[in-house]
Amino acid sequence: MTDVNGSIVLAADDPAALACFYGALLEVERQEGLSRSHWRVPWPAGGLLEIYAPSRSRPQPRQPGRLALCLQRPSAGADPMEVLETWTEQAARLGATLLHPPRSESFGVEAWLLDPEGNRLLLLVR
């Protein structure tokens, strides 16, 4: 049996900049990928977030959808809402746009954003 690995693939107009954004939010170093238009960011659950510029012969248009990246962190004893508000402010400084402000849910506190390229992003503090 062959080992199977997984990754998340995200098309981007500016892969290097988007890799900087996610690397900063995840507090990890981005890695150069297979070409100048490909970057990798270690994903907390394992695997990689693969960010690449799509081929001109196979464009990937921007589009809204039901799929979103979700970044999670524990509150580590602090007020979860304060942790989320600080994280949301960091994301905004890095170029994200707030879609829905932080709110409490039964599973934690969450905020919905758009990353610098318009992809949906959920920040969740448990």
C-alpha atoms as a printed R data frame, in Angstrom:
    type eleno elety resid chain resno       x      y       z
1   ATOM     1    CA   MET     A     1   0.000  0.000   0.000
2   ATOM     2    CA   THR     A     2   1.275  3.473  -0.895
3   ATOM     3    CA   ASP     A     3   1.434  6.312   1.624
4   ATOM     4    CA   VAL     A     4  -1.083  9.029   0.827
5   ATOM     5    CA   ASN     A     5  -0.482 12.648   1.764
6   ATOM     6    CA   GLY     A     6  -2.894 15.535   1.585
7   ATOM     7    CA   SER     A     7  -2.729 19.229   0.990
8   ATOM     8    CA   ILE     A     8  -5.022 22.165   0.356
9   ATOM     9    CA   VAL     A     9  -4.574 23.915  -2.989
10  ATOM    10    CA   LEU     A    10  -5.371 27.599  -3.410
11  ATOM    11    CA   ALA     A    11  -5.042 29.532  -6.681
12  ATOM    12    CA   ALA     A    12  -3.774 33.094  -6.304
13  ATOM    13    CA   ASP     A    13  -2.957 36.116  -8.426
14  ATOM    14    CA   ASP     A    14   0.041 36.803  -6.154
15  ATOM    15    CA   PRO     A    15   1.089 33.495  -4.550
16  ATOM    16    CA   ALA     A    16   4.065 34.971  -2.670
17  ATOM    17    CA   ALA     A    17   1.961 37.665  -1.005
18  ATOM    18    CA   LEU     A    18  -0.836 35.248  -0.104
19  ATOM    19    CA   ALA     A    19   1.740 32.833   1.353
20  ATOM    20    CA   CYS     A    20   3.072 35.720   3.488
21  ATOM    21    CA   PHE     A    21  -0.483 36.429   4.715
22  ATOM    22    CA   TYR     A    22  -1.189 32.831   5.750
23  ATOM    23    CA   GLY     A    23   2.309 32.304   7.136
24  ATOM    24    CA   ALA     A    24   1.870 35.355   9.374
25  ATOM    25    CA   LEU     A    25  -1.589 34.277  10.579
26  ATOM    26    CA   LEU     A    26  -0.387 30.739  11.294
27  ATOM    27    CA   GLU     A    27   2.929 31.970  12.708
28  ATOM    28    CA   VAL     A    28   4.922 29.647  10.416
29  ATOM    29    CA   GLU     A    29   7.521 30.194   7.716
30  ATOM    30    CA   ARG     A    30   6.340 29.967   4.127
31  ATOM    31    CA   GLN     A    31   8.366 27.708   1.866
32  ATOM    32    CA   GLU     A    32   9.305 28.041  -1.777
33  ATOM    33    CA   GLY     A    33   7.434 25.536  -3.903
34  ATOM    34    CA   LEU     A    34   8.182 23.922  -7.230
35  ATOM    35    CA   SER     A    35   8.493 27.206  -9.144
36  ATOM    36    CA   ARG     A    36   8.573 30.985  -8.607
37  ATOM    37    CA   SER     A    37   4.770 31.024  -8.782
38  ATOM    38    CA   HIS     A    38   4.285 28.303  -6.147
39  ATOM    39    CA   TRP     A    39   4.554 28.615  -2.364
40  ATOM    40    CA   ARG     A    40   3.832 26.264   0.524
41  ATOM    41    CA   VAL     A    41   2.641 27.030   4.020
42  ATOM    42    CA   PRO     A    42   2.676 24.274   6.670
43  ATOM    43    CA   TRP     A    43  -0.920 23.537   7.711
44  ATOM    44    CA   PRO     A    44  -1.626 23.059  11.443
45  ATOM    45    CA   ALA     A    45  -3.506 19.765  10.967
46  ATOM    46    CA   GLY     A    46  -0.700 18.384   8.814
47  ATOM    47    CA   GLY     A    47   0.071 18.679   5.161
48  ATOM    48    CA   LEU     A    48   0.534 21.950   3.343
49  ATOM    49    CA   LEU     A    49  -1.422 24.880   2.007
50  ATOM    50    CA   GLU     A    50  -0.198 24.953  -1.610
51  ATOM    51    CA   ILE     A    51  -0.556 28.426  -3.137
52  ATOM    52    CA   TYR     A    52   0.075 28.782  -6.842
53  ATOM    53    CA   ALA     A    53  -0.584 31.008  -9.840
54  ATOM    54    CA   PRO     A    54  -2.856 29.124 -12.233
55  ATOM    55    CA   SER     A    55  -1.780 28.502 -15.793
56  ATOM    56    CA   ARG     A    56  -3.025 31.012 -18.333
57  ATOM    57    CA   SER     A    57  -4.330 28.071 -20.337
58  ATOM    58    CA   ARG     A    58  -6.378 26.936 -17.311
59  ATOM    59    CA   PRO     A    59  -7.439 30.069 -15.427
60  ATOM    60    CA   GLN     A    60  -9.092 29.793 -12.032
61  ATOM    61    CA   PRO     A    61 -11.566 32.676 -11.780
62  ATOM    62    CA   ARG     A    62 -12.343 34.157  -8.398
63  ATOM    63    CA   GLN     A    63 -15.710 33.038  -7.158
64  ATOM    64    CA   PRO     A    64 -17.680 32.944  -3.933
65  ATOM    65    CA   GLY     A    65 -18.657 29.553  -2.654
66  ATOM    66    CA   ARG     A    66 -19.356 27.417   0.344
67  ATOM    67    CA   LEU     A    67 -15.776 26.274   0.788
68  ATOM    68    CA   ALA     A    68 -13.632 28.265   3.229
69  ATOM    69    CA   LEU     A    69 -10.335 27.860   4.998
70  ATOM    70    CA   CYS     A    70 -10.704 27.651   8.777
71  ATOM    71    CA   LEU     A    71  -7.891 28.604  11.122
72  ATOM    72    CA   GLN     A    72  -8.368 27.657  14.760
73  ATOM    73    CA   ARG     A    73  -6.554 28.442  17.964
74  ATOM    74    CA   PRO     A    74  -7.267 27.794  21.619
75  ATOM    75    CA   SER     A    75  -7.964 30.648  23.993
76  ATOM    76    CA   ALA     A    76  -5.217 29.328  26.333
77  ATOM    77    CA   GLY     A    77  -7.010 30.596  29.418
78  ATOM    78    CA   ALA     A    78  -7.641 34.086  28.039
79  ATOM    79    CA   ASP     A    79 -11.032 35.515  27.097
80  ATOM    80    CA   PRO     A    80 -11.822 33.834  23.734
81  ATOM    81    CA   MET     A    81 -13.482 36.975  22.351
82  ATOM    82    CA   GLU     A    82 -10.397 39.085  23.132
83  ATOM    83    CA   VAL     A    83  -8.142 36.480  21.484
84  ATOM    84    CA   LEU     A    84 -10.345 36.475  18.375
85  ATOM    85    CA   GLU     A    85 -10.575 40.267  18.190
86  ATOM    86    CA   THR     A    86  -6.775 40.541  18.368
87  ATOM    87    CA   TRP     A    87  -6.377 37.856  15.692
88  ATOM    88    CA   THR     A    88  -9.007 39.515  13.471
89  ATOM    89    CA   GLU     A    89  -7.218 42.869  13.812
90  ATOM    90    CA   GLN     A    90  -3.942 41.170  12.813
91  ATOM    91    CA   ALA     A    91  -5.627 39.651   9.755
92  ATOM    92    CA   ALA     A    92  -6.992 43.077   8.763
93  ATOM    93    CA   ARG     A    93  -3.530 44.659   9.088
94  ATOM    94    CA   LEU     A    94  -2.247 41.906   6.785
95  ATOM    95    CA   GLY     A    95  -4.885 42.729   4.156
96  ATOM    96    CA   ALA     A    96  -7.999 40.714   5.093
97  ATOM    97    CA   THR     A    97 -11.505 42.190   4.958
98  ATOM    98    CA   LEU     A    98 -13.998 41.515   7.727
99  ATOM    99    CA   LEU     A    99 -17.244 39.962   6.442
100 ATOM   100    CA   HIS     A   100 -18.981 39.238   9.752
101 ATOM   101    CA   PRO     A   101 -17.704 40.560  13.069
102 ATOM   102    CA   PRO     A   102 -16.722 38.215  15.893
103 ATOM   103    CA   ARG     A   103 -19.615 36.433  17.548
104 ATOM   104    CA   SER     A   104 -20.130 33.683  20.090
105 ATOM   105    CA   GLU     A   105 -21.388 30.295  18.981
106 ATOM   106    CA   SER     A   106 -21.924 27.078  20.940
107 ATOM   107    CA   PHE     A   107 -18.565 25.725  19.672
108 ATOM   108    CA   GLY     A   108 -16.487 28.880  20.304
109 ATOM   109    CA   VAL     A   109 -16.171 32.409  18.943
110 ATOM   110    CA   GLU     A   110 -15.820 33.015  15.227
111 ATOM   111    CA   ALA     A   111 -15.281 35.756  12.652
112 ATOM   112    CA   TRP     A   112 -15.672 35.493   8.877
113 ATOM   113    CA   LEU     A   113 -13.238 37.347   6.626
114 ATOM   114    CA   LEU     A   114 -11.983 37.509   3.075
115 ATOM   115    CA   ASP     A   115  -8.247 36.975   2.635
116 ATOM   116    CA   PRO     A   116  -6.311 39.511   0.498
117 ATOM   117    CA   GLU     A   117  -7.399 37.692  -2.686
118 ATOM   118    CA   GLY     A   118 -11.075 37.416  -1.737
119 ATOM   119    CA   ASN     A   119 -11.153 33.818  -0.472
120 ATOM   120    CA   ARG     A   120 -13.463 33.090   2.459
121 ATOM   121    CA   LEU     A   121 -11.656 32.586   5.761
122 ATOM   122    CA   LEU     A   122 -13.065 31.586   9.137
123 ATOM   123    CA   LEU     A   123 -11.081 32.414  12.273
124 ATOM   124    CA   LEU     A   124 -12.235 30.304  15.213
125 ATOM   125    CA   VAL     A   125 -11.194 30.405  18.867
126 ATOM   126    CA   ARG     A   126 -12.384 27.509  20.992
